[in-house]
Amino acid sequence: MAIKDVLPQMRKERGLTQEELARKLFVTRQAVSRWENGETTPSIDMSKLIAAELDVPVMRLLDLPQEPSCQCCGTPFSVPNMDKGKNADGTENPDYCKWCYDEGSFANATMDDVIEKSAPYLVQATGVSLDEAVSFMGALLPTLGRWKDGSSN
């Protein structure tokens, strides 16, 4: 769901006017209005601030397609050449891509390793800046199966 669809609802649930939310975020009321009308979209970093102020997960504010994706790096399996990883016994693992998981082990030990390796590909695929790609991945990865709740199995 797009931010324009969820932001007004979350703001109102917390009893905030556009003006009050704007003050808390150090932006104008017009900026909040434009986000809520779908005229503009806040940056990833602003979305993080909004999420923190409204006490909701940042992923709730980001308009992401709901499709199967790697539970390590977040890349959708619909991306060309995005095969699934293999378990130690050679069977396909439905949760991880071949770039993150092969022969029963992970290619990257930490989230930072995944971000460092994957962010340049996100830049190339989407045209966002490297800083935005890193920020986006920093918000996305903790919500994925491999990293959720601090686990890294």
C-alpha positions as CSV (number, residue, x, y, z in Angstrom):
1,M,0.0,0.0,0.0
2,A,1.3,3.5,-0.9
3,I,2.3,5.9,1.8
4,K,-0.6,8.2,0.6
5,D,-3.0,5.5,1.7
6,V,-1.5,4.7,5.1
7,L,0.0,8.0,6.3
8,P,-3.4,9.8,6.8
9,Q,-4.8,6.9,8.7
10,M,-1.8,6.4,11.0
11,R,-1.6,10.2,11.6
12,K,-5.3,10.4,12.5
13,E,-5.1,7.2,14.7
14,R,-2.5,9.1,16.8
15,G,-4.7,12.2,17.0
16,L,-2.3,14.4,15.0
17,T,-3.1,17.1,12.5
18,Q,-1.0,17.5,9.4
19,E,0.5,20.6,11.1
20,E,1.4,18.8,14.3
21,L,3.1,15.9,12.4
22,A,4.9,18.4,10.2
23,R,6.3,20.2,13.3
24,K,7.5,16.9,14.7
25,L,9.3,16.1,11.5
26,F,10.6,19.6,10.9
27,V,8.9,20.0,7.5
28,T,6.0,22.1,6.3
29,R,2.3,21.2,6.6
30,Q,2.3,21.4,2.8
31,A,4.9,18.6,2.6
32,V,2.7,16.3,4.7
33,S,-0.3,17.2,2.6
34,R,1.6,16.4,-0.7
35,W,2.7,13.0,0.8
36,E,-0.9,12.3,1.8
37,N,-2.3,13.3,-1.6
38,G,0.3,11.3,-3.5
39,E,1.8,14.3,-5.2
40,T,5.3,13.5,-3.8
41,T,6.8,10.7,-1.8
42,P,9.1,11.2,1.2
43,S,12.7,9.9,0.9
44,I,13.7,6.6,2.5
45,D,15.3,8.6,5.4
46,M,12.2,10.8,5.9
47,S,10.1,7.6,5.8
48,K,12.3,6.3,8.7
49,L,11.7,9.5,10.6
50,I,7.9,9.3,10.0
51,A,7.9,5.7,11.1
52,A,9.8,6.5,14.3
53,E,7.5,9.4,15.1
54,L,4.3,7.3,14.5
55,D,5.8,4.3,16.1
56,V,5.3,1.9,13.2
57,P,7.7,-0.3,11.2
58,V,9.2,1.7,8.3
59,M,8.2,-1.1,5.9
60,R,4.6,-0.2,6.5
61,L,5.2,3.1,4.8
62,L,7.1,1.9,1.8
63,D,5.1,0.9,-1.3
64,L,6.7,-2.5,-2.1
65,P,5.3,-5.1,-4.3
66,Q,4.1,-8.1,-2.3
67,E,5.9,-10.9,-4.2
68,P,8.2,-13.7,-3.1
69,S,11.7,-12.5,-2.5
70,C,15.0,-13.7,-1.0
71,Q,14.8,-13.7,2.8
72,C,18.4,-12.5,3.0
73,C,18.8,-9.7,0.5
74,G,15.2,-8.9,-0.4
75,T,15.5,-9.2,-4.1
76,P,12.3,-10.4,-5.7
77,F,12.6,-13.9,-7.3
78,S,10.9,-12.4,-10.4
79,V,14.2,-10.5,-11.3
80,P,15.8,-12.2,-14.3
81,N,18.5,-14.8,-13.4
82,M,17.4,-14.7,-9.8
83,D,17.4,-18.5,-9.2
84,K,16.9,-19.9,-5.7
85,G,19.7,-21.1,-3.6
86,K,20.7,-24.7,-3.0
87,N,20.8,-26.6,0.3
88,A,23.8,-28.8,1.2
89,D,22.0,-31.8,-0.3
90,G,21.6,-30.0,-3.6
91,T,17.8,-29.4,-3.3
92,E,16.4,-25.9,-4.0
93,N,15.9,-23.6,-1.0
94,P,12.7,-21.7,-1.5
95,D,13.7,-18.8,0.9
96,Y,17.0,-17.6,-0.5
97,C,18.5,-16.7,-3.8
98,K,21.6,-18.3,-5.3
99,W,23.7,-15.2,-4.6
100,C,23.0,-15.3,-0.9
101,Y,22.8,-19.0,-0.2
102,D,24.5,-21.9,-1.9
103,E,25.4,-25.5,-0.9
104,G,23.8,-24.9,2.4
105,S,25.7,-21.8,3.5
106,F,25.3,-18.1,3.3
107,A,27.7,-16.0,1.1
108,N,27.6,-13.0,3.5
109,A,27.9,-13.2,7.3
110,T,26.3,-9.9,8.3
111,M,23.7,-7.4,7.1
112,D,26.4,-4.9,6.4
113,D,28.1,-7.4,4.1
114,V,24.8,-8.0,2.2
115,I,24.2,-4.2,1.9
116,E,27.8,-3.6,0.7
117,K,27.5,-6.2,-1.9
118,S,23.9,-5.6,-3.0
119,A,23.4,-1.8,-2.8
120,P,25.3,-1.1,-6.1
121,Y,23.0,-3.5,-7.9
122,L,20.0,-1.7,-6.5
123,V,21.4,1.6,-7.7
124,Q,21.9,0.1,-11.2
125,A,18.4,-1.4,-11.3
126,T,16.5,1.6,-9.9
127,G,18.6,4.7,-10.5
128,V,18.5,5.8,-6.8
129,S,21.6,7.1,-5.2
130,L,24.0,4.8,-3.4
131,D,23.1,6.5,-0.1
132,E,19.3,5.9,-0.8
133,A,20.0,2.3,-1.7
134,V,22.0,1.7,1.5
135,S,19.3,3.4,3.6
136,F,16.6,1.4,2.0
137,M,18.4,-1.9,2.5
138,G,19.1,-0.9,6.1
139,A,15.4,-0.6,6.6
140,L,14.4,-3.7,4.6
141,L,16.8,-6.3,5.8
142,P,15.8,-6.5,9.4
143,T,12.3,-7.4,8.3
144,L,13.4,-10.4,6.3
145,G,13.4,-14.0,7.6
146,R,17.2,-14.4,7.9
147,W,17.7,-11.2,10.0
148,K,14.3,-10.9,11.8
149,D,14.6,-10.9,15.6
150,G,18.4,-10.6,15.4
151,S,18.8,-14.2,14.1
152,S,21.3,-14.9,11.3
153,N,20.8,-18.6,10.6
